[in-house]
Amino acid sequence: MARLVLIDFYSEWCGPCRDQTAAVDEVARRLEDLVEVRKVDVAERRDLVSAYRLTTVPTVIIERDGKIVTRLEHPVDVETLESLLNSLADDHGTRGNKYEQTSAD
């Protein structure tokens, strides 16, 4: 199954972007087998700003198979982002066997 791709659109001058990027970094660490994280500085990638029709930063876009499944145009905390990604993975069967293993007692 395809992994989720999380794209963190930010700007260096944006205070809320720094908070959002910190949350994204933590979620990426926690869910490294579930999600691929890409970071895009909007000042450097105007082509992507246009392609994704961004109107604000921070913006987080989550894709699967090249299609947007979620778009967040406001900062979200680690717990909310982690819960959302887990839900998307569970709904679409993108979790690997790692999460299905149980320990033998």
WOZISUL-V979100 format. One record per residue. N is the residue number from 0. RES is the residue in one small letter. PHI is phi in degrees with one decimal (NA if undefined). Layout:
n = <N | N>
res = <RES | RES>
phi = <PHI | PHI>
This chain:
n = <0 | 1 | 2 | 3 | 4 | 5 | 6 | 7 | 8 | 9 | 10 | 11 | 12 | 13 | 14 | 15 | 16 | 17 | 18 | 19 | 20 | 21 | 22 | 23 | 24 | 25 | 26 | 27 | 28 | 29 | 30 | 31 | 32 | 33 | 34 | 35 | 36 | 37 | 38 | 39 | 40 | 41 | 42 | 43 | 44 | 45 | 46 | 47 | 48 | 49 | 50 | 51 | 52 | 53 | 54 | 55 | 56 | 57 | 58 | 59 | 60 | 61 | 62 | 63 | 64 | 65 | 66 | 67 | 68 | 69 | 70 | 71 | 72 | 73 | 74 | 75 | 76 | 77 | 78 | 79 | 80 | 81 | 82 | 83 | 84 | 85 | 86 | 87 | 88 | 89 | 90 | 91 | 92 | 93 | 94 | 95 | 96 | 97 | 98 | 99 | 100 | 101 | 102 | 103 | 104>
res = <m | a | r | l | v | l | i | d | f | y | s | e | w | c | g | p | c | r | d | q | t | a | a | v | d | e | v | a | r | r | l | e | d | l | v | e | v | r | k | v | d | v | a | e | r | r | d | l | v | s | a | y | r | l | t | t | v | p | t | v | i | i | e | r | d | g | k | i | v | t | r | l | e | h | p | v | d | v | e | t | l | e | s | l | l | n | s | l | a | d | d | h | g | t | r | g | n | k | y | e | q | t | s | a | d>
phi = <NA | -74.4 | -75.4 | -76.0 | -118.3 | -107.2 | -111.1 | -100.1 | -90.9 | -145.3 | -136.2 | -59.1 | -81.8 | -93.6 | -59.4 | -59.9 | -65.3 | -63.0 | -64.9 | -64.7 | -63.7 | -62.6 | -64.7 | -61.6 | -60.3 | -66.4 | -64.1 | -60.8 | -65.4 | -69.9 | -118.0 | -58.6 | -84.2 | -100.9 | -135.3 | -99.4 | -107.2 | -123.9 | -116.1 | -129.3 | -80.5 | -63.0 | -69.9 | -94.4 | -128.6 | -61.4 | -61.9 | -74.1 | -57.9 | -70.4 | -61.2 | -93.0 | 53.4 | -73.8 | -121.1 | -155.0 | -127.1 | -75.9 | -132.4 | -116.0 | -119.3 | -114.3 | -121.5 | -139.1 | 53.3 | 77.4 | -116.1 | -71.0 | -109.0 | -151.8 | -134.1 | -117.2 | -106.9 | -154.6 | -63.6 | -128.7 | -83.1 | -57.3 | -63.3 | -64.8 | -65.5 | -63.9 | -61.4 | -61.2 | -64.7 | -61.9 | -63.3 | -62.6 | -66.9 | -66.0 | -64.7 | -117.8 | 61.8 | -94.2 | -74.7 | -85.8 | -62.3 | -51.4 | -85.8 | -98.0 | -73.4 | -121.0 | -84.1 | -88.5 | -90.3>
